[in-house]
Amino acid sequence: MISENTIDMRFMAAAERLARRGLGRVWPNPSVAALIVRQGENGSVLVGRGVTSRPGMAHAEVNALRQAGDLAKDATCYVTLEPCSHYGRTPPCSLALIEAGVGRVVVGMLDPNPRVASRGVGMLRDAGIDVTVGVREREIKPLYHGFTLRQLKQRPHVFLKLAVSRDGYIGRTGEGQVKISGPLSMRKVHGFRAEHDAILVGSGTALADDPQLTCRLPGLHERSPVRVIVDRCARLPVESKLVRTCVDVPVWLVCGNDADPENVEVLVAAGVNVIRVPAGDCSIAPAVILSALATRGITSVMVEGGARMASSFLEADLVDDLCVVTGDLEIGDEGIPALHGLALADVFSDPKFDRMDAGSFDTDRYIYLRRRGA
């Protein structure tokens, strides 16, 4: 006979995979998945499943209960994050589970907000429902790192992606950035984009490369994240690809409070969401950028562009995950370093990062680091 613990682990792993589908789509809410499972004569039977809908719509538990219908009574609900206990845009999910008559709830991890944590579980237990907490918590925790950081530190999760040549450069003097990554690496990068709420580059990258910063995998264009440009003086041209497509995929421009009013007016008229923040003489501090994004609901941001921008986030100790893709190309003496004032080797050996993964995308090699304890 299969043990209850084995069954719990199996269904929670399935719920975790389902929750990943909502990454980058439901901010500022976390992407939660719920499964309703009944015990039948031939074992466990899945009768309902749900994932968090877009903000203002039903949460995962409600979607799963609707699918299960009357079969939810006395069943087990597997949910990746503690059911909410408060009224917001929707009623509490804990109350929905109680009213449906579920017999047991298995929770991946508690809500990280100290003002909320355990209250949903408490409601369920007070109603006589058997609750198990912490199943596959270690594996599920990274799904909610951005949600946790926004709750506790008022900033989103930061994922930094770098593509460097075999000799450690990102471009060539006089030419700017050059194509380094192969097709498989690029597909992986577009997959990363689809999992984040926002993608961020500096004005140097935006002006020099005129990028689109969308997700161009087949069928996933609608998963393109908010495109954030850090542009101290609001110089982004209205004829750029970013501005021309801002109606289809949002563009947020973070500029200084003293940016040229005429430039700002033109960008706003074109549909760009301009965010003015305090700025230094030459730049805007990464902490200020992240605070502005978190205030507007962003829980995860992918930083992809420019040696100065990458270095500023590393120096400010605000990088949570880092993926470095090394191509087979060798640039030579005219190369532009991958980081400004930092050695990539020192980042790799920094004790605050753990090496989570390493491997290859065809001829490209990659290393994936994560902040220790995250």
LINLIN-V894276 format. One record per residue. OMEGA is omega in radians with two decimals (none if undefined). BURIAL is I if it has 9 or more other ideal C-beta (glycine too) atoms within 8 Angstrom, else O. Layout:
# LINLIN-V894276
((OMEGA BURIAL) (OMEGA BURIAL))
This chain:
# LINLIN-V894276
((3.12 O) (-3.10 O) (3.11 O) (-3.14 O) (3.12 O) (3.11 O) (3.13 I) (-3.13 I) (-3.09 I) (-3.11 O) (3.10 I) (3.06 I) (3.09 I) (3.11 I) (3.10 I) (3.12 I) (3.13 I) (-3.13 I) (-3.13 I) (-3.12 I) (-3.11 I) (-3.12 I) (3.12 I) (-3.04 I) (-2.95 O) (3.13 I) (0.14 I) (3.10 O) (3.01 I) (3.08 I) (-3.09 I) (3.05 I) (3.11 I) (3.08 I) (3.06 I) (-3.03 I) (3.08 I) (3.03 I) (3.11 O) (-3.13 O) (-3.11 O) (3.11 O) (-3.07 O) (-3.11 I) (3.09 I) (-3.11 I) (3.12 I) (3.07 I) (-3.14 I) (3.07 I) (-3.11 I) (3.06 I) (3.12 O) (-3.07 O) (-3.14 O) (3.14 O) (-3.00 O) (3.05 O) (-3.03 I) (-3.07 I) (-3.14 I) (3.10 I) (3.12 I) (3.13 I) (3.11 I) (3.14 I) (-3.11 I) (-3.11 I) (-3.11 O) (-3.13 O) (3.11 I) (-3.10 I) (-3.14 I) (3.12 O) (3.08 I) (3.06 I) (3.03 I) (-3.10 I) (-3.01 I) (-3.13 I) (-3.11 I) (3.10 I) (-3.09 I) (-3.07 I) (-3.04 I) (3.07 O) (3.02 O) (3.03 O) (3.11 O) (3.10 I) (-3.13 O) (3.10 I) (3.09 I) (3.12 I) (3.13 I) (3.12 I) (3.11 I) (-3.11 I) (3.11 O) (3.09 I) (3.10 O) (-3.09 I) (-3.07 I) (3.07 I) (3.10 I) (-3.02 I) (3.10 I) (3.10 I) (3.11 I) (3.03 I) (-3.07 I) (3.14 I) (-3.10 O) (-3.13 O) (-3.08 O) (-2.99 I) (3.08 I) (-3.14 O) (3.09 I) (3.09 I) (3.12 I) (3.10 I) (-3.11 I) (-3.12 I) (3.11 I) (3.12 O) (3.09 O) (3.14 O) (3.09 I) (-3.09 O) (3.03 I) (-3.05 I) (2.99 I) (3.12 O) (-3.09 I) (-3.10 I) (-3.12 I) (-3.14 O) (-3.07 O) (-3.05 I) (-3.14 I) (3.10 O) (-3.01 I) (-3.14 I) (3.14 I) (3.08 I) (3.14 I) (-3.12 I) (3.12 I) (3.12 I) (-2.97 O) (-3.05 I) (3.09 O) (3.02 O) (3.08 I) (2.97 I) (-3.11 I) (3.06 I) (-3.13 I) (3.10 I) (3.10 I) (3.00 I) (-3.06 I) (3.09 I) (-3.12 I) (3.12 O) (2.93 O) (-3.14 I) (3.11 I) (-3.11 I) (-3.12 I) (-3.13 I) (-3.12 O) (-3.13 O) (-3.06 O) (-3.12 I) (3.11 I) (-3.12 I) (-3.08 O) (-3.03 I) (3.07 I) (-3.08 I) (-3.12 O) (3.08 I) (-3.13 I) (3.09 I) (3.11 I) (3.13 I) (3.12 I) (3.03 I) (3.06 I) (-3.12 I) (-3.09 I) (-3.09 I) (-3.10 I) (3.12 I) (-3.07 I) (3.01 I) (-2.99 I) (3.00 I) (3.08 I) (-3.11 I) (3.13 I) (3.11 I) (-3.11 I) (-3.11 I) (-3.07 I) (-3.00 O) (-3.06 I) (-3.05 O) (3.03 I) (3.10 O) (3.10 I) (3.03 I) (-3.04 I) (2.98 O) (-3.13 I) (3.09 O) (-3.07 O) (-3.14 I) (-3.14 I) (3.09 O) (3.12 I) (-3.12 I) (2.97 I) (-3.12 I) (-3.06 I) (3.11 I) (3.06 I) (-2.98 I) (-3.00 I) (-3.03 I) (3.13 I) (-3.09 I) (-3.07 O) (-3.08 I) (3.12 O) (3.12 I) (3.13 O) (3.11 I) (-3.13 O) (-3.11 I) (-3.10 I) (-3.09 O) (-3.02 I) (3.06 I) (-3.13 O) (3.12 O) (-3.02 I) (3.03 O) (3.04 I) (3.11 I) (3.13 I) (-3.11 I) (3.11 I) (3.11 I) (-3.09 O) (3.10 O) (-3.10 I) (-3.10 O) (-3.14 O) (3.09 O) (-3.14 I) (-3.11 I) (-3.13 O) (-3.13 I) (3.11 I) (3.13 I) (3.14 O) (3.10 I) (3.12 O) (3.06 I) (-3.09 O) (-3.12 I) (-3.14 I) (-3.11 O) (3.03 I) (-3.09 O) (3.02 I) (-3.11 O) (-3.04 O) (-3.02 O) (3.06 I) (-3.08 I) (3.11 I) (-3.14 I) (3.12 I) (3.11 I) (-3.08 I) (3.10 I) (3.13 I) (3.13 I) (3.14 I) (3.12 I) (-3.12 O) (2.98 O) (-3.11 O) (3.12 I) (3.13 I) (-3.12 I) (3.09 I) (3.11 I) (-3.02 I) (3.07 I) (2.98 I) (3.13 I) (-3.13 I) (-3.13 I) (3.12 I) (-3.12 I) (-3.11 I) (3.12 I) (3.09 I) (-3.13 I) (3.11 O) (-3.14 I) (-3.10 O) (3.07 I) (-3.13 I) (3.08 I) (-3.11 I) (3.05 I) (3.11 I) (3.10 I) (-3.13 I) (-3.13 I) (-3.11 I) (-3.11 O) (3.02 I) (-3.03 O) (3.09 I) (-2.96 O) (-3.10 O) (-3.07 O) (3.03 I) (-3.09 I) (-3.13 I) (3.14 I) (-3.12 I) (3.11 O) (3.10 O) (3.07 I) (-3.13 O) (3.13 I) (3.13 O) (3.09 O) (3.13 I) (-3.08 I) (-3.12 O) (-3.08 O) (3.13 O) (3.10 O) (2.97 I) (3.07 O) (-3.08 O) (-3.04 O) (3.05 O) (-3.12 O) (-3.07 O) (2.93 O) (-3.00 I) (-3.10 O) (3.09 O) (3.06 I) (3.13 I) (3.02 I) (-3.13 I) (3.13 I) (3.08 I) (3.12 I) (-3.11 I) (3.13 O) (-3.12 O) (none O))
